[in-house]
Amino acid sequence: MVHRMPLGLLALGLALVPGISAQKVANLDPATIDNNFVQKQFGNSCTVNAAVPAVSGDLNGDGIEDIVIAARCKDPMMDAAENHYTVLDPYFAFYGFGDPKITTQFSTADPDNRSLALLIIHGAGAEAWHAPEPKAKFLIVNLAYKQVNAKPLIVKKKPVMAIYVIESGEDQMTSAMFFDGKKYKYQPMGSSME
């Protein structure tokens, strides 16, 4: 004999189960994220890349909403100490050398990809990423993106929220970045079939 659980009870049970599927991921109103906000957090060398919307989600697993902002930063190292953020290069680190003091000096063949950056703010308290003093800030360099999203990824058999990127270029490589507790790590996922 098959017992059926009432739909209301099933929905309540799923809502109470903690986990990655319950985390909020949403595109944000572009009016919320402007150059004033970005420059207050990351300095005057950064501006919003309005072609790619910001996304939010719990990227560090602390239950507080974080944000990823697509930007252009002319000199990412210049304002790092003053604005209390860490510059990371997960892409070149994956391939063996990710020291941003050196890799930010690399030039790109495609001028459209010059100065692309992802700005990540780990939220703090009830105000989350809006907090005047966020938990942490990261500026990701050398990742040529054309689309950014946040959704779960399985890492070491555990679901974590990751930043998925469709990279610019002919092969439209999809990659993911996830927070390992200290820094963001890059993971190639393969080419798009579009």
Secondary structure as the mmCIF struct_conf table of DSSP 4:
data_model
#
loop_
_struct_conf.conf_type_id
_struct_conf.id
_struct_conf.beg_label_comp_id
_struct_conf.beg_label_asym_id
_struct_conf.beg_label_seq_id
_struct_conf.end_label_comp_id
_struct_conf.end_label_asym_id
_struct_conf.end_label_seq_id
HELX_RH_AL_P HELX_RH_AL_P1 LEU A 7 LEU A 16
BEND BEND1 VAL A 17 VAL A 17
BEND BEND2 GLY A 19 GLY A 19
HELX_RH_3T_P HELX_RH_3T_P1 ILE A 20 ALA A 22
BEND BEND3 GLN A 23 GLN A 23
STRN STRN1 ALA A 26 ASN A 27
HELX_LH_PP_P HELX_LH_PP_P1 LEU A 28 ASP A 29
TURN_TY1_P TURN_TY1_P1 PRO A 30 THR A 32
BEND BEND4 ILE A 33 ILE A 33
HELX_RH_AL_P HELX_RH_AL_P2 ASN A 35 PHE A 42
TURN_TY1_P TURN_TY1_P2 ASN A 44 SER A 45
STRN STRN2 CYS A 46 VAL A 48
TURN_TY1_P TURN_TY1_P3 ALA A 50 ALA A 51
BEND BEND5 VAL A 52 VAL A 52
STRN STRN3 VAL A 55 GLY A 57
BEND BEND6 LEU A 59 ILE A 64
STRN STRN4 ASP A 66 CYS A 73
BEND BEND7 LYS A 74 LYS A 74
TURN_TY1_P TURN_TY1_P4 PRO A 76 ASP A 79
HELX_RH_AL_P HELX_RH_AL_P3 ALA A 80 ASN A 83
TURN_TY1_P TURN_TY1_P5 HIS A 84 HIS A 84
STRN STRN5 THR A 86 LEU A 88
HELX_RH_AL_P HELX_RH_AL_P4 PRO A 90 PHE A 94
TURN_TY1_P TURN_TY1_P6 TYR A 95 GLY A 96
HELX_RH_AL_P HELX_RH_AL_P5 PRO A 100 THR A 103
TURN_TY1_P TURN_TY1_P7 THR A 104 GLN A 105
BEND BEND8 ALA A 109 ALA A 109
HELX_RH_3T_P HELX_RH_3T_P2 PRO A 111 ASN A 113
TURN_TY1_P TURN_TY1_P8 ARG A 114 SER A 115
STRN STRN6 LEU A 116 HIS A 122
BEND BEND9 GLY A 125 GLY A 125
TURN_TY1_P TURN_TY1_P9 ALA A 126 GLU A 127
HELX_RH_3T_P HELX_RH_3T_P3 ALA A 128 HIS A 130
BEND BEND10 ALA A 131 GLU A 133
BEND BEND11 LYS A 135 LYS A 135
STRN STRN7 ALA A 136 VAL A 141
BEND BEND12 ASN A 142 ASN A 142
STRN STRN8 TYR A 145 VAL A 155
TURN_TY1_P TURN_TY1_P10 LYS A 156 LYS A 157
STRN STRN9 LYS A 158 GLU A 167
BEND BEND13 SER A 168 GLY A 169
TURN_TY1_P TURN_TY1_P11 GLU A 170 ASP A 171
STRN STRN10 MET A 173 PHE A 179
BEND BEND14 GLY A 181 LYS A 183
STRN STRN11 TYR A 184 SER A 191
#
